[in-house]
Each structure stands twice: as structure tokens, then as C-alpha cells.
Amino acid sequence: MTASHDTSPYTLYYAPGAASLVVHWLLIELDAPHVLALVDTKAGAQKTPEYLALNPNGVVPTLVIDGRAHYEAAALLVHLADAFPAAGLAPTLADPQRIDYTQWMFNLANMVQPLFRQWWYPHEPAGEAQADAVLQHVRPRIEAQWDRIDRHLAEHGPHLLGGRPSAADFYLVMLMRWSRNMPKPATEWPHLAALAARLKARPSFAQLYAREGLTEWA
């Protein structure tokens, strides 16, 4: 785990393609000054005492703000979007759409993201002997989420908040990316695919991929 040092208020501890991706993406999109600290998750660096002192959950991302470590990707997105209001990626507290925005952030964090943990690590919920059963159970649950969100975009889109993009759309696209190797990836749903195409066309996405050394789903 390595980090460079400067006067930047943000230091992002990340692993390429992990949940830190969306925080990294938003930092670039917002042109927020930041430095990166690579966490070698394959080597278990996220479980070392040094890293656990920053993030006791032992996962990425961790974002250090003015010397204090903070975590939970959705919470970090909310903070960043509010901290850079000129970008317009979060409704203000007085905006009637603020509750819709907050609802989507919590929904993606609570109803969609945890399902991928079960997809990637099916042995965790019920042991190795039940791993196949977990996969059979979780796949339709993920696809049901895509059904629901695609219907919402069809009726109220093209973004989660209608005509305005928000940090929630960036979060959604990251979760869609995670489905790319599933039997039916999120891009099989037309309105989700259109949303992903729009956000992937932003210059920040190309910069993100170059920085993290990613090539798939470009």
C-alpha cells in the first residue's frame, strides 16, 4: 500500500475496478484535487493493521479528508457531490428532488451492491456446499433490480432523476459494470445500456480507465 504526499485535501485508497472506482471517477469528474493510494487487495493489504486503522471494514474505498479517514462508497459520493455544488451532481437540500436522490443512493447501496458480494463470494452466506444454490438464488435477484431500474428509466429517465445526471447515475453505472461477465449483464436492458453509454462517453471515464489500467467494458 503506497501513497504520495502533497497538500491535497483528498487521498483515495483504492483498488482497480473495486467499489473505489466510482469515488475515483467522481473525483476526476469534479476536478477535485486528490492523490491515490493503491491497496493491493490480492496480497491482502486491506486486512493489514495499517489499513484497518483507516477502515475497520477492511475494504476499499477509504477517502482521507483533511487528515481523517472516511469510508462507505455511497457516503463518499454524497459528500463529494455536495462539496462541489457547481457541478450540479446533487440536488440541494431545498430541492424537491433531494429525497429522490437520497433514496436512490440508499437503494443502490442496500438493495443492489450487496447482491454482488453474494455473486462473487457465494460461499460466504451458507458455506462452500451451498455456493451453487446461492448463485442460482442471487442471479434472478440482480436481474430483478435491473428490471425495476430499467422501467424507472423508461418512465422517468433518461437519468435516475430525469433530465439531470447525478452522482447516483455514476454509482449505478459502476454497479452495471460489475455485471459485465454475468449470463445476462445489465446492458441487456435498453434504458440501462443507454445510460451507461452516456456516462462512459464523458472524458472522466476515459481518464479513470487509464489511471486504473482497465480495458474491459470500455
N, C-alpha and C positions, 0 to 999 in steps of 0.2 A: 504494500500500500504506500504510494508515494504522492506527495503534494508539493507544489511550488508555493512560494510565499510572495505576496505583494500587498498592496493596500486595498485590494478588492473586498467589498463587504460580503461577497458570497464565495464560498468554497463548496463545490459539489462533489461528494463521494459517490462514485458511480461504477457500474459495470456495463459494458456494451450490450445493448438490447434488453436490459433488465428494466424494472419499473422506474429506475432513474432516468430512462430515456426521455420520458415526457417532461420531466423537470429540466433536463438539459436542453430539450427542444424549446421550451418556453423561455429559458434564459437567453438563448440565441434570438428568438423571435422578438423579445423585448429589448434586445441590445443591452442587457443588464451586465455590468462588469462582473466577471467571475473567473475563477480558476478551477481546474479539475483535479481531483484526486482519484486515481484508478484503484479500485478494490478488486483484487484477484480472487474472485469467488470460487474459481475452480480449485485454487490452492487453499481455500478455507479462510482467507484473510478477514472475511466478515464475522468470523467467530473468535477472533483473537481478542485478548483483554483490551488491547489498544482500541480496537474498533468498537467493542461492546461498551466502552466508556462513553463513546459518542452516541451509539444507537443500541440500546439493550436488546432490541429485537433481532439483531444480527443479520440485517438485510440492508439492501440499498433501496432508495436513496437516503443519504443524510445531507442536509444543507446547513452549513455553518454560516450564521448571520451575526455579524458584529461580535464574533468570538463565541457564540452559543450554538450548540448543535440542535437541529430540529429534524424531525422525520415524519413519515406518512406522506406519500406522493400527493394525494388529493389535497391535504392541508397545505403542502408547499405550493401547489398550483394556485390555490385560493390566495395565499399570501402574495405571491409574485404578481398575479393579475391585479390585485388591489394596490400593490406598491407602485405599479406603473399605469395609472389610470388613463394616461393619454393614448395608450394602445387600444383601449376600448374592449379588452377581452374579459371584462367582468362588469355586470350591471352594478351601479352604485347601490348603497343601502336604501336610498329613496326611490329607486327604480322598481316598478311593479314586477319586473322580471327577475328581481334578485332572488325571490323564493324559488322560482323555476330553475334558475341556475344552481342554487344551493342544493335543491332536490336532485338534480342530475348528477352533481358531484358526489353526493352521498350514495345515490343509486348505483353509479358505476363502481364506487369503492366497495359497496356492501353486497351487491347482487351480481355483478359481472366479474370483477377481478378475482374474488376468492374461488370461483369455479375453475379458473386456470391453474390454480395451485393443485386442485384435485386432478386435473387433466395431466399435469406434468409429474406429479408425485402421487399416483393413485394408491400406493402402499400406505400412505400416512393415515388416511381416515380409518382403515379397517384391517391393515396388515397385508403382507405380500400375497397371501392366499386369496384375498378378495380384490386384488388390483384390477383384474379384468372386469369384475362386476362394477367397480367404481367407474371405470371408463365407460361402460355401457350406460351407466346411470347419468354421468355428468355431461356426455355429449349432447343429448337432447335438451338438457337444461341450458347449455350455452346457446344452442340453436334457437331455443325459445326466446332467449334475450335478444338475439338478432332479429327474430320475427317482430318482437314488440317494438324495438327501436326503429326498425325499418318502417313499420306502419306509422310511427310518430313522425318520422321524417317525411313520409309521403303526404301526411295530412297537415303538418305544421312546419315543414322544413323551408329551405334546404339544410339548415343547421338545427341543432337541438333547440336553440332559442328563436328559430325562424330565420329571418333575413340576416341576422347578425352572428358572426362567429364569436365563440367564447373559449375560454380555457377548457371548458367541458368537451368541446369538439376535439381538441388536441388529445385529451385523455382518452376519449372514445377511439380515436384513430390508433393510438398505441395499443389498446386492447384488441382492436381488429387485427393489427399486425401479428399479435400473438397467435391468432387462429390460422395463420397462413399455411401451416402444414396439416391442418385437420382435414378429415374427409370432405367437409363442406365449410370452407373458410368464409369469413364474414363478407368478403367481396362478392359472394354469390347472391347477395341481396342487393338489388339495384340502387336503392337510395343510399345505403351504406357505402357502396362502391363509389358512387358519385361524390359523397362527402370526403372519402379518403383521397380520391383523385384531386380534389380541390386543395386539400391541405398539403398533400405531397408535392404539389406544384409550387408551393411557397419556397422562396430561396432558403429559408431557415431549415427546411427539411434536407436539402442537399448538403448544407453545411454540417448539419447534425450527423448525417451518414458518413461524411468524410472524416469528421473528428472521431467517431466511434468505430471507424473501419468496417462499416456494414455494407453489404451489397444486395442481400436478399430483400425482396418486396420493395425495391426502389421505384 
